[in-house]
Amino acid sequence: MKIAYFTDTYAPEVNGVANTLGKLSDYLERKNIKHAFFAPAYNNRDGIMEPDVLSQNKRIHRFSGVRVKMSPESCMAFPRVALINGICDAFDPDLIHVTTEFGIGYRGLKYATSRKLPLIMSCHTDFCKYLKYFDLDPLEAIAEKYLKWFYSFSDKTLVPSKHTLEKLKEKEYNNLGLWTRGIDTSKFNAGFRSNEVRKMLGAGDKFAFLYVGRLSPEKGLRLLIHAINEINSRFPGKAVFIFTGDGPYAEKIQQAGFDNVKMTGFKHGKELSEIYASCDCFAFPSGTETFGNTALEAMASGLPVVGINGGGVTDFLTHDFNALLSGENNQYTFTNNLISIMEDRILRNSLSENAVKTAISRKWDYIFDNLLKDYMEVIEKRTSTSSRRAS
């Protein structure tokens, strides 16, 4: 089997989709399955294949594009059709997997339909819900219409959580399936906790709250800003707040002028593992997640989570078991949940233990094994249909 992936996000960009595709590629290499990625070039290279990451089974083709104002770290590319067709024809894939809805993802859709190839799509982002955070509500109807049209071409549309699956069912999407997310507990675990890292973060003997992810309005960060104000007022000098990530909301956080906020930017590898494990609570105010990878990474690192009772995180976050949850716009409860975690060691330890148990039950190989079954099912169904038509 040979698989071609079309995506508008890939390393070095940092987000859940890019991270998942990196894990998937590692898995496919171990399984000796040939695959190619069609992805943006973040330094404006067009049609370039990356020699430093090539192996017998893996190819990455990069295409130049433009930066996106809503997500400055992203790049939107629309490669020439002839270029895409030439590269992909030479690769001769058995199946196309489109992971994003625009740019390169759109080119993947057009290539698959033009060559009558089996097509898997995966839906990772609730774009329509994001629009209100950027004052673009009037575009919601247009976006909904485009997305429903886009996914109508797929033999199977995969989503990362049961919550997202039900939402798309309500919108009458067809051929839906589940492709959830896993965790590598060798990279995220409490063993990475470090007193030196705590000193570097300004924590020391203070309570360290952590947020990891894009710093953007749709992540509900206004709830966390409100909570910082309240906790600083009620418990002066007792807590620090760590933001690991970057994005358009970073400036607003800096302008708030908190002297107990540490902004690290994006981190990777061991640095990220140490930051997770060296904090005390994961503060995750986003209600727009289709899954929520960073919450699972925090749980594997031994952190209790304070989150929102909405979106894809509800697949694995359970109130009073491994997390404390509140309504999406409930500043009061979100803040009090953070305070409860900080003040109640017994509660904190109980949530932490259950968080770790939840995380270690989600292994990547099991999840990718099921993805391959979806691939084979779609290929076999297409082959069977073609045979019946031929006869």
Secondary structure, DSSP 8 states (H G I E B T S, - for coil): -EEEEE-S--TTS-SHHHHHHHHHHHHHHHTT-EEEEEEE-TT---SEE-GGG--SSEEEEEE--EEETTEEEEEE----HHHHHHHHHHH--SEEEE--SSHHHHHHHHHHHHTT--EEEE----HHHHGGGGT-GGGHHHHHHHHHHHHTT-SEEEESSHHHHHHHHHTT--SEEE------TTTSSGGG--HHHHHHTT-TTSEEEEEES---GGGTHHHHHHHHHHHHHHSTTSEEEEEE--STTHHHHHHTT-TTEEE-----HHHHHHHHHHSSEEE---S--SS-HHHHHHHHTT--EEEESSSGGGGT--BTTTEEEE-TT-HHHHHHHHHHHHH-HHHHHHHHHHHHHHHHT--HHHHHHHHHHHHHHHHHHHHHHHHHHH-
